[in-house]
Amino acid sequence: MAMRKARLDRVGNQVHFRHWLRMARIFATMTADELEDYAVTGILIARPEPAFGMSPLDSMDRASLIKLWKENLEMFAGRRGSELEFYAVHGDWPENCFEQWNYYSFTAVPRCGQ
């Protein structure tokens, strides 16, 4: 039973890695306007996967790609929806964007610029 669970975990990780890599390659080849449209609407226009060599990820070896994937997982793991939305708007996490607390108005003074 333990071997079966380990195999399922390994296969699941491979599927998640391949999906992440495919999406990362697509995002890397999108224009700024396409990325903005996706950020605003949340709808990704159906497009074929870019040809090999079109994405900067294509020149990386598998070990580096897996390391990048794990860093990406760690960055977003355990985040609430409101934190993810804040990140999408400001490009940084809420805990990094508030430099000080304004005790007079009971609001945080933003550092993110928005």
N, C-alpha and C positions, 0 to 999 in steps of 0.2 A: 504494500500500500504506500509506503514512504517513497519507493522508487517511482511509482506512478505519479504521485504528487510532485516530486522533483522534476520529472519529465514534463508534466503539464506546465509547471512554472517556467521551465526553460523555453518551451515552445511559446508560451504567452509572452515572455520577454522578447523573443525573436520577432514575433508579430508586432509588438509595440515598437520595437526598434525600427523595423522596416517601414511602418506607417510614419513614424517620426521623420525618418530619413527622406521619405517621399515628399512629405509636406515641407520639410526644410528646404529641399531642392526646389520645389515650386515657389516658395516664398522668396528664395534667393534670386530667382529669375524674374520676379514680378516688378513692374515699374512702381514708382512712388504713387502715382494715381490709382493703380490697381490695389496697392496695399491700403491706401486711404479709403477707397470704396469698400474693401473688405472690413476694415476697422469700423466704418460707420454703419454698414448694413448687416455685417455678420454673415453675409452670403458669399461663398467662394464660387466664382464663376468656373464652371467645368472647363478644364483645359488638360491637354495631354501632358504627361510627364516630360520635362525638358530633355533634349538629347544629351547624351553623355558628353561632358566637357563644357556645357553651358553654365553649370553651377560651380562655385568655388569649392563646394564640398566634394566634387568629383576627384579632386587631386589629393584628398586625404586618404590615409590608410584606414582599415577597419578598426584598429585599436584606438586611433584618435577619434574616429566617429563615435565609437561606443563611449569613450570618455566624455565627449561633448554631449551625447544623449543623456548620460547619467547626471552631468552638471545641470542640464535643462530640467530633468526630473526633480532634482533637489531644489531648484529655484522655485518651482511651482507647486511642489508637494505640500499638502495641508493648507493651502490658501483658500479663504472663503470667496464667494462670488463677488462681494463688495470690494475685496482687495484686488481681485483680478480685474474688475472694472476700473478701479483707480489706476492700476498699472497700465491698462490700455489707454487711458486718457492722458496720464502724466508721464508715462515712461519710467516710473520708479515706484517703489513700494511706499505705502503710507508712513511706515516707521522711519524712512529715510528722508521724507519730504517736510517734516515739521521740525524746524530748528529749535523753536522755543514756544512756550505757552504764554499767551498774553493774559495775565490774571485780571486785568481791568475789564476786558470784554469777554472773558471766558472762551476765547477762541485760540486756535493754534496759528502761528505765523508761518505761512508756507514758504518753502525753499524751492519748490519745483518750478516756479515761474508761472503757474496757472492757478 
